[in-house]
Amino acid sequence: MKNTIKIHRVIKGYSQEQLANAVQVSRQTINALEAAKYVPSTVLALKLSKVLEKNIEELFQLEDTD
């Protein structure tokens, strides 16, 4: 699953640590998400959507291999 979390995080001016704190996960989780090494739970995806003020579809895109 591709995502645009890093792009939207940078636009908002958040560090990985700040975004992690806002959605109550570790900085390592944000790093893994941005590297597409981790697929978030529905709850985490919704929290990211709310904090970054983007629709889920703007943050996450299915790939043909998903």
trRosetta pair geometry for C-beta under 8 A, 3 or more apart (Angstrom, degrees):
i j d omega theta_ij theta_ji phi_ij phi_ji
1 36 6.8 -169 77 -146 58 95
1 39 5.5 87 28 -109 134 104
1 60 5.8 -2 169 -164 118 101
1 61 7.0 158 -169 75 70 42
1 62 6.1 -41 -117 -107 83 46
1 63 6.4 -155 -98 1 30 92
1 66 5.5 71 -70 -96 75 139
2 36 6.4 -28 -114 -103 44 133
2 60 7.3 146 84 -157 52 49
2 61 4.6 -18 68 64 102 98
2 62 7.9 -33 26 49 81 1
2 63 5.8 101 -18 -56 95 103
3 33 6.4 -43 67 167 158 87
3 34 7.3 -107 85 -112 115 38
3 36 6.5 171 20 -88 93 84
3 59 5.7 3 -154 161 94 69
3 60 5.0 -21 -101 -99 90 63
3 61 7.1 176 -83 19 39 72
4 7 4.6 -40 -178 38 88 121
4 8 5.8 81 124 -17 91 101
4 54 8.0 -111 84 154 112 166
4 58 6.7 -75 55 153 131 65
4 59 5.8 -128 54 -135 82 40
4 61 7.8 55 -20 -8 96 106
5 8 6.2 -69 -149 45 28 102
5 9 5.8 32 156 -25 69 111
5 19 8.0 121 175 169 105 158
5 30 7.3 -153 144 -159 138 79
5 33 5.5 11 33 128 165 114
5 34 5.4 -115 79 -88 112 75
5 48 6.5 -46 -117 -169 110 138
5 52 7.4 -126 -137 -66 66 161
5 59 6.0 51 -73 -159 72 98
6 9 5.6 -54 -141 35 28 114
6 10 6.3 27 160 -17 64 106
6 34 4.4 84 -57 -140 106 116
7 10 6.1 -61 -153 36 25 107
7 11 6.4 25 152 -19 63 108
8 11 5.5 -48 -143 35 35 115
8 12 6.3 32 157 -15 65 107
8 52 4.5 57 138 -170 128 130
8 54 5.6 -64 -132 -23 155 147
8 58 7.5 93 -70 131 143 107
8 59 6.7 -63 14 -102 152 87
9 12 6.0 -64 -153 42 28 107
9 14 4.8 -86 -167 68 80 106
9 16 7.2 39 167 -87 154 53
9 19 5.2 -42 -129 -61 117 150
9 30 7.7 100 -98 -172 158 123
9 34 7.7 -58 14 -88 144 124
9 52 6.8 -63 -73 -105 57 118
10 13 7.5 43 -179 -73 33 27
10 14 7.7 -96 -73 51 23 66
12 52 6.1 -120 -35 -130 147 69
12 53 7.7 140 -93 25 124 103
14 18 4.3 -142 -156 87 85 118
14 19 4.4 95 143 -54 140 90
14 22 7.2 -62 -133 -1 143 140
15 18 4.7 98 47 4 76 101
15 19 7.1 -146 87 -1 40 85
16 19 5.9 -60 -150 41 31 108
16 20 6.0 36 152 -24 66 109
16 27 4.8 85 125 -154 106 92
16 30 4.5 167 -161 98 91 135
16 31 5.9 35 -156 -60 151 79
16 34 7.5 -85 -107 -10 113 143
17 20 5.6 -54 -146 36 29 115
17 21 6.4 29 156 -18 64 104
17 27 4.8 -21 -89 -90 64 123
18 21 5.8 -54 -150 35 30 110
18 22 6.4 31 152 -22 63 107
19 22 5.5 -55 -148 35 33 114
19 23 6.5 2 163 6 68 108
19 30 5.4 115 90 -119 114 147
19 48 7.8 38 -178 -123 111 85
19 51 6.8 130 -144 127 77 144
19 52 7.8 22 -132 -67 115 98
20 23 6.6 -76 -147 51 25 88
20 24 7.9 -148 164 29 56 2
20 25 5.2 -100 -152 80 79 71
20 26 5.8 -28 -164 145 135 16
20 27 4.6 -102 -22 -78 161 51
20 29 6.5 126 -123 56 104 97
20 30 4.8 -105 -69 -21 93 127
21 24 7.3 27 -169 -78 30 40
22 47 7.8 160 124 163 79 103
22 51 4.7 110 136 -133 130 144
23 44 6.4 78 164 -148 126 74
23 47 4.2 121 -138 131 98 126
23 48 5.8 5 -95 -70 153 65
23 51 5.8 -99 -62 -11 95 150
24 47 7.3 -86 31 -166 91 161
25 29 4.0 -75 153 64 125 151
25 30 6.7 143 91 -42 115 80
25 44 6.6 40 -49 -127 139 120
26 29 4.8 111 59 -4 75 97
26 30 7.6 -139 101 2 50 82
27 30 5.6 -52 -156 36 42 111
27 31 6.3 46 146 -21 69 105
28 31 5.4 -51 -147 37 35 117
28 32 6.3 36 153 -19 66 104
29 32 5.7 -53 -147 37 31 110
29 33 6.4 34 152 -20 64 104
29 38 6.6 -109 -155 101 66 165
29 44 7.9 -106 160 -148 133 147
30 33 5.6 -52 -148 35 32 114
30 34 6.3 30 155 -17 65 107
31 34 5.9 -58 -148 38 28 109
31 35 6.3 16 156 -9 64 112
32 35 5.8 -63 -143 46 30 105
32 37 4.6 -91 -161 74 80 102
32 38 3.8 53 132 -6 114 126
33 36 7.6 28 177 -76 33 31
33 37 7.8 -89 -59 50 17 67
33 38 5.3 -63 -73 71 57 104
33 40 6.1 20 -109 -51 121 106
33 48 8.0 -162 173 -90 162 154
35 38 7.9 60 64 9 85 84
40 44 3.8 -122 -174 90 117 121
40 45 4.7 151 94 -55 123 79
40 48 6.9 110 54 -7 178 135
41 44 4.7 94 52 9 80 100
41 45 6.9 -142 92 -5 41 87
42 45 5.7 -56 -147 37 31 113
42 46 6.3 30 155 -18 65 107
43 46 5.9 -57 -150 37 28 110
43 47 6.4 30 151 -19 64 106
44 47 5.5 -52 -146 36 34 113
44 48 6.3 35 154 -19 66 104
45 48 5.8 -53 -149 36 30 111
45 49 6.3 36 151 -23 63 106
45 56 5.8 49 156 -129 113 105
45 59 7.1 165 -158 92 84 136
45 60 6.5 -30 -139 -19 121 144
46 49 5.4 -51 -148 34 33 117
46 50 6.4 33 154 -19 65 105
46 56 7.3 -29 -89 -80 56 111
47 50 5.8 -56 -150 36 31 110
47 51 6.2 22 157 -12 67 110
48 51 6.0 -59 -141 42 29 105
48 52 5.7 5 168 3 67 117
48 59 6.0 133 119 -160 119 163
49 52 6.5 -67 -134 51 18 94
49 53 8.0 86 165 -87 50 7
49 54 5.9 -109 -142 77 63 65
49 55 6.5 6 -149 -160 116 17
49 56 5.2 -39 -86 -71 139 64
49 59 6.1 -123 -87 -1 76 144
50 53 7.4 15 179 -74 27 46
52 59 6.7 109 74 -87 146 124
54 58 4.1 -116 177 84 110 130
54 59 5.3 125 102 -49 125 95
55 58 4.7 99 57 -1 78 102
55 59 7.4 -159 93 -1 44 87
56 59 5.9 -69 -155 42 34 105
56 60 6.0 -30 171 34 74 106
57 60 7.1 -75 -118 62 24 68
57 61 7.4 63 -167 -85 61 70
62 66 4.6 -123 -159 59 87 146
63 66 5.0 113 53 -17 68 101
